[in-house]
Amino acid sequence: MSTTNFKPTLGLVDATMIVAGSMIGSGIFIVSADITRNVGSAGWLIAVWLITGFMTLIAALSYGELSAMFPKAGGQYVYLKEAYNPLVGFLYGWSFFSVIQTGTIAAVGVAFSKFLAYLIPELGNNYFLFHFGNFQISSGQLVAIFIIILLTYINSRGVKEGKFIQTLFTSAKLLALLGLIVFGFILVKHSYWTENWHTGFVSTKATAANAAETLSIANVSWMGISGSALLGAIAASMVGSIFSSDAWNNVTFIAGEMKNPQRNIGLSLFLGTLIVTTIYISVNLMYLNVLPLNEIAFAKDDRVAVTAANAIFPSFGTTLIALLIMVSTFGCNNGLILAGARVYYTMANDGLFFKRASTLNKNAVPEWALWAQCVVASILCLSGKYGDLLDMISFVVVLFYILTILGIFILRKKLPNAERPYKAFGYPILPALYMLMGAAFCTLLIIYKPQYTWPGLIIVLIGIPLYYIAVANKKQAA
């Protein structure tokens, strides 16, 4: 038995929890190490997070107009299709299915298992179970797949079940992060705040003192950078901060299940991104209070939060952060899994995805699309390449954000009389500013980190022949 329509059961609080919960995964606990190695000062560490937060807020406020115009399942895929043409929408949907959403689900799942290994080492990524030549399977990868399957099953039971998990786990991690921030300022025995802020905005980059050696805290040499080298370092740093701040747009994919979507999606985008941006900057300020800059840059395995927690709570810091990240990644993956399947459902209804993905089960959720997403994410877990793919796709993610926001300008000309219950805040200045900042980020990556750009573009371009195959199949079926 199946149903033909989504049930509008999600309110403003539910939507805000999906925005915040999908954004906060494992990145905030890790990527500040790489940012610090790239820019080498307290001022620039915070500046990178501020720039990313500012861009995210502008984009969220801009998406509010599109979500109010097209309050239906599919979100960004629908906006691109309506502003440009079905091919552009499909290229986003294909990239989303092949790596953007599924790769993020895999990465967050493996992050869960990495921190579970602090409590149960046999369930970690260093505990290998099978070897087939160069192909290895660790127990951590199997744990990640189990979590993805479990959450897919829960979400196949209905949106209320997914909503409950999301609200519970997002509330828990927001409160835990808030507590960590507060305790980082009131309990730590030695504050490095003044020492770290002496570095101000004097940008430096970590290099090995001996070129033959691997970069480490024991042999690091800080080299002053400016001009184009600084711009390249900021762009490289923002790959991590943008990944940590991504997935805020997931709430747009579930518009068909929202109460009063014209109002609540735009408002939840603003509230969710504002909460997370404030938390992220506060966490980094806490790092600067608790740890010297060198220890932020060279925390073991980049796990800055673990190092900071051990300074605040010497006897149980590692266990505390391991539990917090497990809660964080579990809730994050629930939001990603819940929202992602709605894109494939809408594509299938347009005849551009597997036909079975266009049906809803008796619980009014796209069960087949959920399990298809689960299979691809699980394969990426086993491949071990999800991290590389996500580095490569950051460029493409921002490129699609730019195209979507440009779509606001196009639709104002294309559909001048369309109903717009909400209009993009600061239009045209703020949306244009986002496009300029996003274009600068993409250009700097092309120049200074080309390995982060061309593989992602290849993945997108593979979608062109797939689109024409899908269109041909659709015509034959008709």
C-alpha positions as CSV (number, residue, x, y, z in Angstrom):
1,M,0.0,0.0,0.0
2,S,1.3,3.5,-0.9
3,T,0.2,7.1,-0.7
4,T,0.5,9.8,-3.3
5,N,1.1,12.9,-1.2
6,F,3.4,14.0,1.5
7,K,1.9,14.8,4.9
8,P,2.7,18.3,6.2
9,T,3.7,17.4,9.8
10,L,6.9,19.6,10.4
11,G,6.7,22.9,12.1
12,L,9.2,25.8,12.5
13,V,11.1,24.2,15.4
14,D,11.4,20.9,13.5
15,A,12.7,22.7,10.4
16,T,15.2,24.7,12.5
17,M,16.5,21.5,14.1
18,I,17.0,20.0,10.6
19,V,19.0,23.0,9.5
20,A,21.2,23.1,12.6
21,G,21.4,19.4,13.0
22,S,22.4,18.8,9.4
23,M,25.1,21.4,9.6
24,I,26.8,20.3,12.8
25,G,28.6,17.0,12.2
26,S,32.3,16.4,13.0
27,G,33.9,19.3,11.1
28,I,33.8,21.8,14.0
29,F,35.7,19.4,16.2
30,I,38.5,18.9,13.6
31,V,39.0,21.3,10.8
32,S,40.3,24.3,12.8
33,A,43.7,22.4,12.9
34,D,44.1,22.6,9.2
35,I,42.8,26.2,9.1
36,T,45.5,27.2,11.7
37,R,48.3,25.5,9.8
38,N,47.2,27.4,6.6
39,V,46.8,30.9,8.1
40,G,48.7,30.7,11.3
41,S,47.2,33.4,13.5
42,A,44.3,33.8,15.9
43,G,42.8,36.7,13.9
44,W,42.8,34.8,10.6
45,L,41.4,31.6,12.2
46,I,38.4,33.5,13.4
47,A,38.2,35.5,10.1
48,V,37.9,32.3,8.1
49,W,35.0,31.2,10.2
50,L,33.4,34.6,10.1
51,I,33.7,34.8,6.3
52,T,32.2,31.3,6.0
53,G,29.4,32.2,8.4
54,F,28.6,35.5,6.6
55,M,28.4,33.7,3.3
56,T,26.2,31.0,4.7
57,L,23.8,33.5,6.3
58,I,23.6,35.5,3.1
59,A,22.8,32.4,1.1
60,A,20.2,31.2,3.6
61,L,18.5,34.5,3.5
62,S,18.5,34.5,-0.3
63,Y,17.1,30.9,-0.5
64,G,14.1,32.1,1.6
65,E,12.7,33.8,-1.5
66,L,13.1,30.7,-3.6
67,S,11.6,28.4,-1.0
68,A,8.6,30.7,-0.7
69,M,8.1,30.7,-4.5
70,F,8.4,26.9,-4.8
71,P,7.3,25.4,-1.6
72,K,7.5,21.7,-2.7
73,A,9.8,18.7,-2.3
74,G,13.2,19.0,-4.1
75,G,14.5,22.4,-2.9
76,Q,17.6,23.4,-4.8
77,Y,17.0,21.0,-7.6
78,V,13.6,22.6,-8.3
79,Y,15.0,26.2,-8.0
80,L,17.8,25.4,-10.6
81,K,15.3,23.7,-12.9
82,E,12.9,26.7,-12.8
83,A,15.5,29.4,-13.1
84,Y,17.5,27.7,-15.9
85,N,16.4,24.5,-17.5
86,P,15.9,20.8,-16.6
87,L,19.5,20.0,-17.5
88,V,21.0,22.3,-14.9
89,G,18.6,20.9,-12.3
90,F,19.6,17.4,-13.2
91,L,23.3,18.1,-13.0
92,Y,22.8,19.3,-9.5
93,G,20.6,16.2,-8.6
94,W,23.1,13.8,-10.2
95,S,26.1,15.4,-8.3
96,F,23.9,15.4,-5.1
97,F,23.2,11.6,-5.5
98,S,26.6,10.5,-6.6
99,V,28.7,12.4,-4.0
100,I,27.5,15.6,-2.4
101,Q,24.8,14.1,-0.2
102,T,25.9,10.4,-0.2
103,G,29.6,11.3,0.3
104,T,28.7,13.6,3.2
105,I,26.6,10.8,4.8
106,A,29.5,8.4,4.4
107,A,32.0,10.8,5.9
108,V,29.8,11.6,8.9
109,G,29.1,7.9,9.4
110,V,32.8,7.1,9.5
111,A,33.4,10.0,11.8
112,F,30.9,8.4,14.2
113,S,32.9,5.1,14.1
114,K,36.3,7.0,14.6
115,F,35.1,8.4,17.9
116,L,33.3,5.2,19.0
117,A,36.8,3.7,18.7
118,Y,37.9,5.9,21.7
119,L,35.4,3.8,23.8
120,I,35.6,0.5,21.9
121,P,38.9,0.3,19.9
122,E,37.8,-2.9,18.1
123,L,35.1,-0.9,16.4
124,G,37.4,1.7,14.9
125,N,38.9,2.3,11.4
126,N,42.3,0.9,12.4
127,Y,40.9,-2.5,13.2
128,F,41.0,-4.3,9.8
129,L,38.8,-7.3,9.2
130,F,39.4,-8.1,5.5
131,H,42.2,-7.5,3.0
132,F,41.7,-8.0,-0.8
133,G,45.0,-6.8,-2.2
134,N,45.0,-3.0,-1.6
135,F,41.3,-3.1,-0.7
136,Q,40.7,-3.2,3.0
137,I,37.6,-3.3,5.2
138,S,37.7,-2.1,8.7
139,S,35.2,-2.6,11.5
140,G,34.8,1.2,11.6
141,Q,33.5,1.1,8.0
142,L,31.0,-1.6,8.9
143,V,29.9,0.5,12.0
144,A,29.3,3.5,9.7
145,I,27.3,1.4,7.3
146,F,25.2,0.0,10.2
147,I,24.4,3.5,11.4
148,I,23.4,4.6,7.8
149,I,21.2,1.5,7.5
150,L,19.6,2.0,10.9
151,L,18.8,5.7,10.2
152,T,17.5,4.8,6.8
153,Y,15.1,2.2,8.3
154,I,13.9,4.7,11.0
155,N,13.2,7.3,8.3
156,S,11.4,4.8,6.2
157,R,8.9,4.4,9.0
158,G,7.7,8.0,8.6
159,V,8.7,11.6,9.0
160,K,7.6,11.7,12.6
161,E,10.2,9.2,13.6
162,G,12.9,11.1,11.8
163,K,11.7,14.3,13.3
164,F,11.9,12.9,16.8
165,I,15.5,11.7,16.3
166,Q,16.5,15.1,14.8
167,T,15.0,17.2,17.6
168,L,16.4,15.0,20.4
169,F,20.0,14.7,19.0
170,T,20.2,18.3,17.8
171,S,19.1,19.7,21.1
172,A,21.6,17.5,22.9
173,K,24.5,18.5,20.9
174,L,23.7,22.2,21.0
175,L,23.5,22.1,24.8
176,A,26.7,20.1,25.0
177,L,28.6,22.5,22.7
178,L,27.3,25.4,24.7
179,G,28.5,23.8,27.9
180,L,31.9,23.1,26.4
181,I,32.3,26.7,25.4
182,V,31.3,28.0,28.8
183,F,33.5,25.5,30.7
184,G,36.4,26.3,28.3
185,F,36.4,29.9,29.7
186,I,35.7,29.2,33.4
187,L,37.4,25.9,34.2
188,V,40.6,25.8,32.3
189,K,43.7,26.2,34.5
190,H,45.8,28.2,32.1
191,S,44.4,30.7,29.5
192,Y,46.4,31.2,26.2
193,W,44.0,34.0,25.1
194,T,46.4,36.9,25.4
195,E,49.3,34.9,24.0
196,N,47.3,33.7,21.0
197,W,45.9,37.1,20.2
198,H,49.4,38.6,20.1
199,T,49.5,36.9,16.6
200,G,46.6,39.2,15.5
201,F,46.3,39.2,11.8
202,V,50.0,38.4,11.1
203,S,49.4,35.5,8.7
204,T,51.9,32.6,8.6
205,K,51.9,29.2,7.1
206,A,53.2,26.0,8.8
207,T,56.1,24.4,6.9
208,A,58.5,21.7,7.9
209,A,61.8,23.1,9.1
210,N,63.5,20.4,7.0
211,A,61.9,19.9,3.6
212,A,62.6,16.1,3.8
213,E,60.6,15.7,7.0
214,T,56.8,15.4,7.5
215,L,55.2,18.4,9.0
216,S,54.7,18.1,12.8
217,I,54.7,20.2,16.0
218,A,58.3,19.1,16.6
219,N,59.8,20.4,13.4
220,V,57.4,23.2,12.3
221,S,58.6,26.5,11.0
222,W,56.1,29.3,10.5
223,M,56.6,31.3,7.3
224,G,55.1,34.7,6.8
225,I,52.6,35.0,3.9
226,S,50.8,37.8,2.3
227,G,49.2,38.9,-1.0
228,S,48.3,36.0,-3.3
229,A,49.8,33.4,-1.0
230,L,47.5,34.6,1.8
231,L,44.5,34.5,-0.6
232,G,45.4,30.9,-1.5
233,A,45.8,30.0,2.1
234,I,42.3,31.4,3.0
235,A,40.7,29.5,0.1
236,A,42.4,26.3,1.1
237,S,41.2,26.9,4.7
238,M,37.7,27.5,3.7
239,V,37.3,24.1,2.1
240,G,37.1,22.8,5.7
241,S,34.9,25.5,7.1
242,I,32.5,25.4,4.2
243,F,32.2,21.6,4.5
244,S,31.5,22.1,8.3
245,S,28.9,24.7,7.5
246,D,27.3,22.9,4.6
247,A,23.9,21.0,4.4
248,W,22.0,24.1,5.7
249,N,19.9,23.9,2.5
250,N,18.6,20.4,3.4
251,V,15.4,21.8,4.8
252,T,14.4,23.1,1.4
253,F,14.2,19.5,0.2
254,I,11.4,18.6,2.6
255,A,9.1,21.5,1.8
256,G,6.3,19.1,0.9
257,E,6.2,18.0,4.5
258,M,6.3,21.4,6.1
259,K,3.4,23.3,7.7
260,N,3.2,26.8,6.1
261,P,6.4,26.3,4.0
262,Q,6.3,29.8,2.5
263,R,7.0,31.2,6.0
264,N,8.7,28.4,7.9
265,I,11.4,27.3,5.5
266,G,12.9,30.8,5.0
267,L,12.7,31.5,8.8
268,S,14.2,28.2,9.7
269,L,17.1,28.7,7.3
270,F,17.9,32.0,9.0
271,L,17.5,30.8,12.6
272,G,19.4,27.5,12.0
273,T,22.4,29.1,10.2
274,L,22.5,31.9,12.7
275,I,22.6,29.5,15.7
276,V,25.3,27.3,14.1
277,T,27.5,30.2,12.9
278,T,27.4,31.7,16.5
279,I,28.2,28.3,18.0
280,Y,31.1,27.7,15.5
281,I,32.8,31.1,16.2
282,S,32.3,30.6,19.9
283,V,33.9,27.2,19.8
284,N,36.9,28.6,18.0
285,L,37.2,31.4,20.6
286,M,37.2,28.7,23.2
287,Y,40.0,26.8,21.4
288,L,42.1,30.0,21.5
289,N,41.5,30.4,25.2
290,V,42.3,26.7,26.1
291,L,45.2,25.8,23.8
292,P,48.3,27.5,22.4
293,L,48.2,28.1,18.6
294,N,50.7,25.3,17.9
295,E,48.6,22.8,19.7
296,I,45.5,23.9,17.8
297,A,47.5,23.5,14.5
298,F,49.0,20.1,15.5
299,A,46.4,18.4,17.6
300,K,46.7,14.6,17.3
301,D,44.9,13.5,14.2
302,D,43.6,17.1,13.9
303,R,41.2,16.4,16.8
304,V,41.3,19.9,18.3
305,A,38.2,19.4,20.4
306,V,39.7,16.3,22.1
307,T,42.9,18.2,23.0
308,A,40.8,21.2,24.3
309,A,38.5,18.9,26.3
310,N,41.5,17.2,28.0
311,A,42.8,20.6,29.0
312,I,39.4,21.5,30.5
313,F,38.5,18.1,32.0
314,P,41.8,16.2,32.3
315,S,40.3,13.0,33.7
316,F,37.5,12.5,31.1
317,G,37.9,15.0,28.3
318,T,38.5,12.4,25.6
319,T,35.5,10.3,26.6
320,L,33.3,13.5,26.8
321,I,34.2,14.6,23.3
322,A,33.9,11.1,21.9
323,L,30.3,10.9,23.2
324,L,29.5,14.4,22.0
325,I,30.8,13.7,18.5
326,M,28.9,10.5,18.4
327,V,25.7,12.3,19.3
328,S,26.5,15.1,16.8
329,T,27.3,12.8,13.9
330,F,24.3,10.5,14.6
331,G,21.9,13.5,14.5
332,C,23.6,15.1,11.5
333,N,23.3,11.9,9.5
334,N,19.6,11.6,10.4
335,G,19.0,15.0,8.9
336,L,21.0,14.3,5.8
337,I,19.3,10.9,5.2
338,L,15.8,12.3,5.9
339,A,16.2,15.3,3.5
340,G,18.2,13.8,0.7
341,A,15.7,11.2,-0.5
342,R,13.2,14.0,-1.3
343,V,15.4,15.3,-4.1
344,Y,15.6,11.9,-5.9
345,Y,11.8,11.6,-5.4
346,T,11.2,14.9,-7.2
347,M,13.7,14.0,-10.0
348,A,11.9,10.7,-10.5
349,N,8.6,12.4,-10.9
350,D,10.2,14.5,-13.6
351,G,11.3,11.3,-15.4
352,L,15.0,12.0,-14.6
353,F,15.7,9.3,-12.0
354,F,14.7,5.7,-11.4
355,K,11.0,5.4,-11.7
356,R,10.5,3.5,-8.4
357,A,12.0,6.5,-6.5
358,S,8.8,8.5,-7.5
359,T,6.6,6.5,-5.1
360,L,5.8,7.1,-1.4
361,N,5.2,4.2,0.9
362,K,2.3,3.8,3.3
363,N,4.1,6.1,5.8
364,A,4.1,8.9,3.1
365,V,7.9,8.8,2.7
366,P,10.0,7.9,-0.4
367,E,11.3,4.6,0.9
368,W,12.9,3.3,-2.4
369,A,14.8,6.6,-2.7
370,L,15.9,6.3,0.9
371,W,17.4,2.9,0.3
372,A,19.0,3.9,-3.0
373,Q,20.8,6.7,-1.1
374,C,21.8,4.2,1.6
375,V,23.4,1.8,-1.0
376,V,25.5,4.6,-2.6
377,A,26.6,6.0,0.8
378,S,27.5,2.5,2.0
379,I,29.6,1.9,-1.1
380,L,31.4,5.2,-0.5
381,C,32.1,4.1,3.1
382,L,33.7,0.9,1.8
383,S,35.7,2.7,-0.9
384,G,37.4,4.9,1.7
385,K,37.4,7.7,-0.9
386,Y,34.6,9.9,0.6
387,G,37.1,12.3,2.2
388,D,38.9,12.9,-1.1
389,L,35.6,13.3,-2.9
390,L,34.4,15.9,-0.5
391,D,37.5,17.9,-0.8
392,M,37.0,17.8,-4.6
393,I,33.3,18.6,-4.4
394,S,33.5,21.8,-2.2
395,F,34.2,23.7,-5.4
396,V,31.1,22.3,-7.1
397,V,28.9,22.8,-4.0
398,V,29.7,26.6,-3.9
399,L,29.4,26.8,-7.7
400,F,25.8,25.4,-7.5
401,Y,25.1,27.9,-4.6
402,I,26.2,30.7,-6.8
403,L,24.0,29.5,-9.7
404,T,21.0,29.1,-7.4
405,I,21.4,32.6,-6.0
406,L,21.9,34.0,-9.5
407,G,18.6,32.3,-10.2
408,I,16.8,34.8,-7.9
409,F,17.9,37.6,-10.4
410,I,16.8,35.5,-13.4
411,L,13.4,34.6,-11.9
412,R,12.7,38.3,-11.0
413,K,13.0,39.0,-14.8
414,K,11.5,35.7,-16.0
415,L,8.5,35.7,-13.6
416,P,8.1,39.3,-12.4
417,N,4.5,38.9,-11.3
418,A,5.0,35.6,-9.5
419,E,3.9,35.5,-5.8
420,R,6.8,36.1,-3.5
421,P,5.6,35.8,0.1
422,Y,9.2,36.5,1.2
423,K,11.9,38.5,-0.7
424,A,15.6,37.9,-0.4
425,F,17.0,40.1,2.3
426,G,19.3,42.9,1.1
427,Y,18.4,42.2,-2.6
428,P,20.3,42.9,-4.9
429,I,23.4,43.8,-2.8
430,L,23.7,40.8,-0.4
431,P,22.9,38.1,-3.0
432,A,25.4,39.8,-5.4
433,L,28.0,40.0,-2.6
434,Y,27.6,36.2,-2.0
435,M,28.1,35.5,-5.7
436,L,31.3,37.7,-5.7
437,M,32.6,36.0,-2.6
438,G,31.7,32.5,-3.9
439,A,33.3,33.3,-7.3
440,A,36.5,34.5,-5.6
441,F,36.6,31.3,-3.5
442,C,36.2,29.1,-6.6
443,T,38.7,31.1,-8.6
444,L,41.3,30.9,-5.9
445,L,40.8,27.1,-5.7
446,I,41.3,26.8,-9.4
447,I,44.6,28.8,-9.2
448,Y,46.1,27.5,-5.9
449,K,44.4,24.1,-5.3
450,P,43.4,22.7,-8.7
451,Q,43.2,19.2,-7.3
452,Y,40.1,20.4,-5.4
453,T,38.4,21.5,-8.6
454,W,38.7,19.4,-11.7
455,P,37.6,16.1,-10.2
456,G,34.4,17.6,-9.0
457,L,33.8,19.2,-12.4
458,I,34.3,15.8,-14.0
459,I,31.7,14.3,-11.8
460,V,29.2,17.0,-12.8
461,L,30.0,16.7,-16.5
462,I,29.4,12.9,-16.4
463,G,25.8,13.9,-15.7
464,I,25.4,15.5,-19.2
465,P,25.2,12.2,-21.1
466,L,23.2,10.6,-18.3
467,Y,20.6,13.4,-18.6
468,Y,20.1,12.8,-22.4
469,I,19.8,9.1,-21.7
470,A,17.1,9.8,-19.1
471,V,15.3,12.1,-21.5
472,A,15.4,9.5,-24.3
473,N,14.0,6.8,-21.9
474,K,11.3,9.2,-20.8
475,K,10.2,9.8,-24.4
476,Q,10.2,6.0,-25.1
477,A,8.1,5.4,-22.0
478,A,5.6,8.1,-23.2
